[in-house]
Amino acid sequence: MIPTVELNNGVEIPVVGLGTSQMKTPAETVEVIKTALKVGYRLIDTATMYGNEEPVGTGIRESGISREEIIVTPKLWPDDFGEPEAAFAASLARLGLDYVDIYLVHWPRGYTPSVWKALEGFVKDGRAKTIGISNFSIEETEDLLSYCEIPPALNQVQFNPFCYDAALLEYAKSKNIVLQAYRPLTRGERIGDEAIAALAKKYGKSPAQILIRWNLEHGVAAIPKSTHEDRLRENLDVFDFSLAAEDVRALDALAVV
């Protein structure tokens, strides 16, 4: 069972979920979703921009797992800010769902308050349990909080030791907004770093597990992407150890931002 974190609206979500960006084919996506749910994942992240909502929905239905057990997170792309209702309805149709668990504003580019008001309407009519943001800065979040009726429960951002924004993390905590990390494994680009390799050896874990655990030590949820069953399982095997405080600080120091 994956540990959960409680959002500011009382909804609980797994601290590790599955990212689905840049999966190769619809058929592959369906099989990955089914496999991920089989091995224990209960949060599936997707987006209109990924072009995979339909196979994600198919994988969920074919998995045999009860819909109520799965947290599904699609996103509103900036090109659709002019007609958020139509975009949301289209996402639901592609997913084949009556509701989603979390609906995010994908990027703040071109964002206006009317967009958030539309999302609040989706919560009020029951088609979205939770609403949140993605890639929002402190200033952009602060502006949103100045007028929203329903505050964002989650901000999904790129977060790993090489992209570590301590100020954003502390701000989010102060506002009771959960940070959720995309690219927690750096898309594999920095996973071979010497400091990470040394900690992997120290703890008897893989570099990917060290990176995911680093997020968890900071109170950040994570949505690593993988298409292989062994790695899907590996990415969930991060709850039987903790990183020492000095090791967390050593990874923090890798940040280049």
Disulfide bonds with the S-S distance in Angstrom:
none
